[in-house]
């Protein structure tokens, strides 16, 4: 697995608004553009993609996860409830790992 010549792996973090009036259309456009960019990567270069947790397991991301230009796909948790995170859709999306940086508990007062 290779990133840049300096041994770094670029991280793409595109966003689709959770409450977008055309969320499905926005995700489809994002998917197509990500694929176009991945297909254009030179040689063995790879990227990581940080993206919102999918609503259904393996929906939308599986072909990106399997793309040779992708080192990892990381599920972002921002904007989702704790219950949704605990439901663990990301766990049932093959090849996706999770990032729950915004779920940190409040310190006790």
Secondary structure, 3 states (H helix, E strand, C coil): CECCCCCCCEEECCCCCCCCCCHHHHHHHHHHHHHHHHHCCCCCECEEEEEECCCCCCCCCHHHHCCCCEEEEEEECCCCCHHHHHHCHHHHCCCEEEECHHHCCCCCC
